[in-house]
Amino acid sequence: MMATAAATTTDDLPPIWRAPYNLGFRVIPVPRNRKRPTVAWKAYQVQRAAFEIVQRWASQASNIAIVTGTVSGLIVLDLDDADAI
């Protein structure tokens, strides 16, 4: 009998990573209390990170960011104060 690897599903991801990943968004790690990602993220504007990479990121203490724009269908307005409106 051959041994097989355990099936990997998005259930292996913490919920905060699983939800946007399952929606097809390109997720990347960001250190807590910071704005800049811990990885070079330009590649994820055109391709999604492999599940195994996302799994590794999700296992580290970090926040999650979503690459926005055309690739995700999300547009974000960053308004820091009322004057920016």
C-alpha positions as CSV (number, residue, x, y, z in Angstrom):
1,M,0.0,0.0,0.0
2,M,1.4,3.4,-0.9
3,A,1.4,6.3,1.6
4,T,-0.4,9.4,0.5
5,A,0.0,12.9,1.7
6,A,-2.8,14.4,3.8
7,A,-5.2,16.5,1.7
8,T,-4.6,20.2,2.1
9,T,-7.7,22.4,2.2
10,T,-8.2,26.1,3.1
11,D,-9.6,24.8,6.4
12,D,-5.9,24.6,7.4
13,L,-5.8,28.4,7.3
14,P,-6.8,30.7,10.2
15,P,-10.2,32.3,9.4
16,I,-8.8,35.7,8.9
17,W,-6.6,34.3,6.1
18,R,-9.2,31.7,4.8
19,A,-12.1,34.1,4.0
20,P,-10.2,36.5,1.6
21,Y,-8.2,33.6,0.1
22,N,-11.4,31.7,-0.6
23,L,-12.9,34.8,-2.3
24,G,-9.9,34.8,-4.7
25,F,-8.1,37.8,-3.3
26,R,-4.3,37.9,-3.3
27,V,-3.3,38.0,0.3
28,I,0.1,38.9,1.7
29,P,1.5,39.3,5.2
30,V,2.1,42.6,6.9
31,P,3.8,43.0,10.3
32,R,1.5,44.0,13.2
33,N,1.3,47.8,13.6
34,R,2.9,48.4,10.2
35,K,1.8,49.2,6.7
36,R,4.5,47.6,4.6
37,P,4.3,43.9,3.6
38,T,7.0,41.5,4.8
39,V,7.3,40.2,1.3
40,A,8.0,41.7,-2.1
41,W,4.4,42.0,-3.3
42,K,4.6,43.2,-6.9
43,A,4.5,39.6,-8.3
44,Y,1.1,39.2,-6.6
45,Q,-0.4,41.9,-8.7
46,V,-0.4,39.4,-11.6
47,Q,-0.4,36.0,-9.9
48,R,-1.7,34.5,-6.7
49,A,0.7,33.1,-4.1
50,A,0.8,29.3,-4.0
51,F,-1.4,27.9,-1.2
52,E,1.7,26.4,0.6
53,I,3.2,29.9,0.7
54,V,0.0,31.5,2.1
55,Q,-0.1,28.7,4.6
56,R,3.4,29.5,5.8
57,W,2.6,33.2,6.0
58,A,-0.6,32.5,8.0
59,S,1.4,30.4,10.5
60,Q,3.5,33.5,11.4
61,A,2.5,36.3,13.7
62,S,1.3,38.9,11.2
63,N,-1.6,40.8,9.9
64,I,-3.0,40.2,6.4
65,A,-3.2,42.6,3.5
66,I,-5.1,42.2,0.2
67,V,-3.5,43.4,-3.0
68,T,-6.1,45.8,-4.4
69,G,-6.9,47.2,-7.8
70,T,-7.8,45.5,-11.0
71,V,-6.4,42.1,-9.9
72,S,-8.9,41.9,-7.0
73,G,-11.7,44.1,-8.1
74,L,-11.2,46.2,-5.0
75,I,-10.5,49.9,-4.8
76,V,-9.4,51.4,-1.5
77,L,-9.6,55.0,-0.5
78,D,-7.2,55.8,2.4
79,L,-8.6,58.9,4.1
80,D,-6.6,59.7,7.1
81,D,-8.7,62.6,8.3
82,A,-11.9,64.6,7.5
83,D,-9.9,67.1,5.4
84,A,-9.0,64.3,3.0
85,I,-12.7,63.8,2.1
